Amino acid sequence: MSRLFVVSSGSEAMEAAMKLSRQYFLELPTPEPKRTRFIARQHSFHGVTLGSLSMGGHVFRRELFEPLLLPNISHVSPCNAYRGKRDGESDADYVGRLAAELDAEFQRVGPETVCAFVAEPVVGAALGCVPSVPGYFAAMKAVCDRYGALLIMDEVMSGMGRSGTLHAWEQEGVAPDIQTIGKGLGGGYAPVSGVLIGNKVAEVMDKGTGAFRHGQTYQGHPIGCAAALAVQKVIKEQNLLQNVREMGALLESKLREYIGDHPNVGNIRGKGLFWGIEFVKDKATKEPFDPKLAVGARVQNTALTPKYSFSIYAGGGTMDGKRGDHVLLAPAYNITANEVDMIARLTAAVIVEVFNEVNEVSAST
């Protein structure tokens, strides 16, 4: 990645990435003005502005605004091994099936009309820290390259160290053409996000008009930039990426030790210090709880009580957009081993308390 365009939120970054990918095709020596479409994934979240919300496949966040959303964005299946792989299916076969689905979608909408395929390397809020299986992004990039489309990776949640490397895509061995970054960039100290631009796109823009036809009042804001620089200096000087990897491995181990066998914990997944827990009514069938029980929200709210006093991020619609519950854990990069163990123990205690109550309610109805 060779250039950075700084804005203030993940939604703004995705809007800019969409417009940049469109302008790229108009700046080519032989312009391709037919490219007006995007392909993204179901059960994804890319922001709340109309363009970024259209890009996402998060049913609950979209439903009130469906009449306003863009018609030129379609969605294919996510890479979610827990929910998506068939019995006996290998990772390679699963990747091949998803690649064929993406290829078919290019063919359906017209490959000459697609600007980009958009995906999160580790799906955050919508699915609960779901990483791709090995080889997935290489296969998706091959489909994009076949039809001349760009690959946009949304790393607003999973990037800037959260997954154990500065960029989550480093673990995939595939670099995007355009990348959005956000939460880990400024660490919450100032509203700042950005669009990282690969050489291929930057060179075309430089040889064309040399100007990105997009702007916002507070883009490149000096306070946001200063905060981001300060945070990145601390990450580098304190070797925090190494700590993310080590403490992330410990967190995974402790979660599996304390709750891996719990009958209502269906799946524990993630990377670095970015871990999700999916809850199920039946571990064998992966049947979710009735959405009316709001078990994810119950876990979140119980964790916030004085008895526990810590924060868990709850999400819903994990299985099909309506049903399914999960929570996310995303501790600070400088967390210690003792703190990791404390978080895992507290999480386990909360889960035991909540599901004792939930199962009692279910048994009595």
Buried (B, 14 or more C-beta within 10 A) or exposed (E): BEBBBBBBBBBBBBBBBBBBBBBBBBBEEEEBEEBEBBBBBBBBBBBBBBBBBBBBBBBBBBEEEEEEBBEEBBBBBBBBBBBBBEEEBEBEEBBBBBBEEBBEBBEEBEBEBBBBBBBBBBBBBBBBBBBBBEBBBBBBBEBBEEBBBBBBBBBBBBBBBBBBBBBBBBBBEBBBBBBBBBBBBBBEEBBBBBBBBBEBBBEBBEEBEEEBEBEEEBBBBEEBBBBBEBBBEEBEEEEBBEBBBBBBBBBBBBBEEBBBEBEBBBBBBBBBBBBBBBBBBEBEEBEBBEBEBBBBBBBBBBBBEEEBEBEBBBBBBBBEBEBBBBBBBBBEBEBEEEBBBBBBBBBBBBBBBBBEBBBEEEEEE
